[in-house]
Amino acid sequence: MTTAEIRRARRLVQPIRRWWAGTRAERDRLPWRGTRDPWHVLVAETMLAQTQVARVAPRFREFVARFPTPASCAVAPLGEVVRAWIGLGYNRRALALHTAAEEIVRAHGGRVPSALSELEDLNGVGPYTARAVMALAFNARVAAVDTNVGRVLSRAGLARRLLPSEVQAVADGLIPAGSARAWNLALMDFGSLVCRARRPACVACPVRAAGACAWRAAPRGVPDPAVGSARVTSRQSRFEGSDRQGRGRLVRAACAGPIAPGEVAAIAGWPTQDGRAHRVAEALCAEGILVHGRSGELSLA
């Protein structure tokens, strides 16, 4: 990464900040945008990792009302946390969040840590989520790089494909002093609403209007630099007919009551695949989400 490239990318900052000043009111209605409570930010980022915003909004409110602190989540039975998670998918995230809450209570006195290494040590917290908590809760001068941010920087910032380390370096170098939280939100929103993966709104783009888009300033015919750039999040596999779908059905059913051994395959949605259904059920037991009863029935932990 050259000094000239960093200077080039910095041309994005003012147009995006001006755009966000006129756009943020609508986005600030999202329930997690009004909080700087690090636990609530951690909950929101965990939910948003693999679930659409529209599905997360009502469930976030319910979850933090039920578990307003790490301690309240840590002392609750795992089954209660899973029940509060139903409908968001990827129930392993509920388990991870419950375990992280226990670690926060045990190792940090019930307070979410603000250091990157300590956040990344928490169960289920990866580099992006750790940086998001630091920036959005503590206003620390770090960049939370998601797919939207990577796309903006590879296109408008430098007009070339970027490696993950390059994306992180550029993003960290653009943060205005004292405005890490606001800038991270602005850049994420810009990538989500304007510099979209499909059909980017180039005609109405404030960065292009300011002559600051490196991609549109490049000679015609230059391929989209976001295509082939390193992904910071992976594509989700097909859900219909997947083990994930069967897992979700079993967990949802267990929320209503115990599942008899003979009902597992039908509830999972594979009435003729008894072996597959029980394999998935045993995986849920191994993860601690389901437990076997005395008669072999399955229940929430």
GIRA-V738477 format. One record per residue. RES is the residue in one small letter. BURIAL is I if it has 24 or more other ideal C-beta (glycine too) atoms within 12 Angstrom, else O. Layout:
BEGIN
RES:BURIAL ; RES:BURIAL
END
This chain:
BEGIN
m:O ; t:O ; t:O ; a:O ; e:O ; i:O ; r:O ; r:I ; a:I ; r:I ; r:I ; l:I ; v:I ; q:O ; p:I ; i:I ; r:I ; r:O ; w:I ; w:I ; a:O ; g:O ; t:I ; r:I ; a:O ; e:O ; r:I ; d:O ; r:O ; l:I ; p:I ; w:I ; r:I ; g:O ; t:I ; r:I ; d:I ; p:I ; w:I ; h:I ; v:I ; l:I ; v:I ; a:I ; e:I ; t:I ; m:I ; l:I ; a:I ; q:I ; t:I ; q:O ; v:I ; a:O ; r:O ; v:I ; a:I ; p:O ; r:I ; f:I ; r:O ; e:O ; f:I ; v:I ; a:O ; r:O ; f:I ; p:O ; t:I ; p:I ; a:O ; s:I ; c:I ; a:I ; v:O ; a:I ; p:O ; l:I ; g:I ; e:O ; v:I ; v:I ; r:I ; a:I ; w:I ; i:I ; g:I ; l:I ; g:I ; y:I ; n:I ; r:I ; r:I ; a:I ; l:I ; a:I ; l:I ; h:I ; t:I ; a:I ; a:I ; e:I ; e:I ; i:I ; v:I ; r:O ; a:O ; h:I ; g:O ; g:O ; r:I ; v:I ; p:I ; s:I ; a:O ; l:I ; s:O ; e:O ; l:I ; e:O ; d:O ; l:I ; n:I ; g:I ; v:I ; g:I ; p:I ; y:I ; t:I ; a:I ; r:I ; a:I ; v:I ; m:I ; a:I ; l:I ; a:I ; f:I ; n:I ; a:I ; r:I ; v:I ; a:I ; a:I ; v:I ; d:I ; t:I ; n:I ; v:I ; g:I ; r:I ; v:I ; l:I ; s:I ; r:I ; a:I ; g:I ; l:I ; a:I ; r:I ; r:I ; l:I ; l:O ; p:I ; s:O ; e:I ; v:I ; q:I ; a:I ; v:I ; a:I ; d:I ; g:I ; l:I ; i:I ; p:O ; a:O ; g:O ; s:O ; a:I ; r:I ; a:I ; w:I ; n:I ; l:I ; a:I ; l:I ; m:I ; d:I ; f:I ; g:I ; s:I ; l:I ; v:I ; c:I ; r:O ; a:I ; r:O ; r:O ; p:I ; a:O ; c:O ; v:O ; a:O ; c:I ; p:I ; v:I ; r:I ; a:O ; a:O ; g:O ; a:I ; c:I ; a:I ; w:I ; r:I ; a:O ; a:O ; p:O ; r:O ; g:O ; v:O ; p:O ; d:I ; p:I ; a:I ; v:O ; g:O ; s:I ; a:O ; r:I ; v:I ; t:O ; s:O ; r:O ; q:O ; s:O ; r:O ; f:O ; e:O ; g:O ; s:O ; d:I ; r:I ; q:I ; g:I ; r:I ; g:I ; r:I ; l:I ; v:I ; r:I ; a:I ; a:I ; c:I ; a:O ; g:O ; p:I ; i:I ; a:O ; p:O ; g:O ; e:I ; v:I ; a:I ; a:O ; i:I ; a:I ; g:I ; w:I ; p:O ; t:O ; q:O ; d:O ; g:O ; r:I ; a:I ; h:I ; r:O ; v:I ; a:I ; e:I ; a:I ; l:I ; c:I ; a:O ; e:I ; g:I ; i:I ; l:I ; v:I ; h:I ; g:O ; r:O ; s:O ; g:O ; e:O ; l:I ; s:I ; l:I ; a:I
END
